[in-house]
Amino acid sequence: MKRFKLIAIFVITILVSSPVFSQEAEQSADDLAKQLANPVASLISVPFQNNFDFGLGQNEDGSRYMLNVQPVIPISLNEDWNLISRTILPFVSQNDVFYDGSEETGLADIVQSFFFSPKEPTKGGLIWGAGPVFLLPTATEDFLGADKWGIGPNAVALKVDGQWTYGALANHIWSFAGSGDNDISATFLQPFLTLAKPGGVTYTLASENTQDWKNDYFGGVVGLYAAKVIKINKQLMQFGGGPKVYYGNNPLNPNWGIRVIITALYPK
């Protein structure tokens, strides 16, 4: 809890502070904030997504901390197309989730996505990307992963309308190998809506939903997040966070949580 309080106080301080930008720097912060709302933007970023979740387990007294390291790397293929690599490396520490007294800490399964995306929007302003997604059985403890290799399709579509960015990301993963007991057939859907304000500030409403077709489980979470782009020395960063509420019939769903995101930015 001490670690959570320190991070929360730090992020709140960043969000309510008003660092002085020159006109050029403020415009850059505004542009970067809008690009960060676009999963297939031509922007190298390394988000550190800290998730603090509570109310897990049969008695709802379990807790979980998950750090998702999510490097996003655009690769220019030619004058018209980019390849966007998006990796999710989850590090987990949880207590009393599967049974009272249980404790697991380590790396969970990695999800690797690739999006082939046109460099320019369509005539109607649609920005999109599509490609494969892979599930890698990298979990260091049995309860942190499925011990299955997985593959499937992956797509994102969005539009930018003035200060608003809205769209959705979706994928489906089937398992095809591995020694785990349960096969995987799961659909993920993440709709999002972002409002960009002057000074590199954004407000995002997003949900993350997973349908487990093999076990007939559905689990989702909706969050409201505020974020701000700032410069620390010469490094551009985005700091943000907000509350999360869970829903669905997945027995591993927490009741609620807090998300704190720290993103390092490397514009071209």
N, C-alpha and C positions, 0 to 999 in steps of 0.2 A: 504493500500500500504506500510506503514511503516513496518508492520509485514512481508510482502513478501520480502522487501528489506533486512531486517535483516537476515532472514533465507537464502536467496540466497547468501548473502555475506559470511555467516558462512560456507555453503556447499562448495562454490567455494574455500574458504581458505583451507578447509579440503582436497579437491581434488588436489590442486596444491602443498600442503605441502608434505614433505618427511620425516615422522617420522622414526626413526632408529629402525629396528627390528633385533633381533638376527636371526641366520639361522633357528633355531627351530621355533621361532615366525613367521618368514616370511613364512615358509612352512605351518604353521597352518592357517595364513591369506589366503594363496592361496587355501588351501583345503576348508576353509569356504566360500570363494567367489564362488567356483564351486558348493558347496552344495546349496547355496542360489539361484543359477540358476535352481535348480531342485525342483519343487513344492512338490515332495513326498520324499525328502531327510529326513533321520533320524536326524533331527536337530530342536530343539525348537527355534523358532524365533518370535519376536513381531514387525512387521513393523508398522510404523506410516507414512502412505502415505498422504502427503499434496498436494492437487490439487487446483491450482489457475486458474480459467477459465474465459475467457472474450469473449464478442461479443454474448451474449445470448439475447433472446427475439425478439419480432417483429421488433423493431428498432435497434437491435444488440448493445444496450448500456447496457445490463445487465451483471452482474458478479456473480461468485459463488466461494465460498471456501468450499471444501469438505475434511474432515479428515477421512480417512479409517483406522481404527485400525484392523489389520489382524493377530491375533495370529495363529501360525501354531504349532500344537502339535502332534508329532508321538507317537503312543502307540504300544508297542510290543505285538502281539497276541500269537506268538509261534516262533519256530526257523526259520520259512520260511516267515512269513507274518507280516506286519505292518498295523495299521489303522492310517491314517493321518487325523486329524481334522483341517479344515481351515475355520475360521470365518471372515466375513467382517461386521464390525460395522461402518456405515457411519454417521458422524456428519456434518451437512450442514448449511451454512449461505449464503443466496443469495438475490440479489436485482434486481428489474426490469426485472424479467424473464418471468412471466406470463402476466404482464401488468405494465405499468409505475407506479412507486410508490409502487409496491408489495415488500414485505420483509418477508422472512421465515427463521427461525433458529430453529434447533432442530435435533433430531435423525430421520434418514430415515429407510427404511426397511432393516432388517438383512438378509444376505445370509449365510447359514451354509452348508458346503460341507464336505463329508467324502469320503476318498479314501482307498480302500483295495489294498495294493501294496506289491508285492514280495520284500523280502529284498535284493535279488541278481538280477542283470539284466539277460535277456534271453541270450542264446548262441550267438545270433547276436548282443548283446549289448543294446537291447531295455529296457528302464526303463518305467514302466507303472503303472497306478493305475486307479481304477474305483469304483464307488459307487453312493449313492444318494446325491442330493442337495435339500435344503429346503429354501423356501422364507417365512420369518416371518413378519407379518404386525405390525411392531414396531414403525412406523412413528408417531411423536408427533404432526405433522401438516398435513392437508389434502393434500397440494401440494407436500409433501415430500415422499409420498408413495401411493401404489395402494389399500391399505386396503383389501388385498387378501392373503390367504394362498396358497403356491405353493409347488410343488414337481416335481422331474424329475431325469433323469440320468446325470451322471457327470463322465468325463474321462480325463486322461492326458497321453501323450506318448512323450518320448524324448530320445535322444542319446547324449552321451558325446564322442567327437572325439578329443582327445588331448586338445587344448585350447578352442575348440568350444563346445557349448551346444546348441542343436536346437530341437524344438518340438512344441507341441500345447496342449492347454487345451480347452475343450469344455463342454457345458452342454445345456440342454433344460428344461425349467420350464413351467408347466401347472398349472393354478390356479384351486383349487378344493373347496374352501369355502371362505367366507368373504362377506362383505357388499358393496364393491366397485362396481362402475357402469360398469367397463370394465373387461371382462375375460382376462387372460394372456395366451399366447402361444408364447414363445420367445426363440430363439436360440442364444447362446453366443459362440464365437470362438476367442481364443487368441493364435495366432502363435508367437513364440519368437526365437531369435537368440542371443546368448551371447558369447563374446570373453573374455577369462580370461587372464590377463597379470600378470607378477611377482609383488609381493608386495600387493596382495589382491585387485587388480584393475580389474574391469569388465566394458565392454561396451555392452549395450543391445539395440537391435532394436526389438520393439514389437508393435503389433497392437491389439486392443480390439474392437470386432465387435458384434453388436446385431441386429438380425432380429426380428422385432415385426410382427408376422404373422397375428394377429387380425386386426391391423391398417395399415398393408402394409408399415411400416416404417423400414428403415435401417439406423443405425448410427454407425460410427466407428471413431477410433482415432489411430494415429500412433505416436510413441514417440521414441526418441533416448536418452538413459540415460547412464551416467557414474557413477560409484560407487566405494567406497574403504572401505576395512575393516581396522579398527584401534582399539586400546585398550585405553580406558580412565580410568585411575586408574586400577582396575581389571576387568572392564566391557568391553567385546568385542562388538563393534558396527559396523554397516555399514552405511555410509553416501553417498547419491547419489541424482541425479536428472537430469532433462533435459527438452527440449521443447516438446510440443505436438501439432499436427495439426489434426483437425476434418474434416470428410467428411460424405456424405450420405444425405438422405432427411428427417431425423428426425428433426422436428421443434424446439426441445429442445437442439439441438447440439450447443455448443459454436463454435466460429471461431478458437480459439487457446488457449493454456494454458501452464502452467509450472507445473511440478511435482517435489516435493522434498520429498525424502524418508529417514527416520531415523529408523534403525532397531536394536533392542537389540537382541543379540545372546546368546544362552545358550547351547553350545556343551556339549555332554555327556563325 
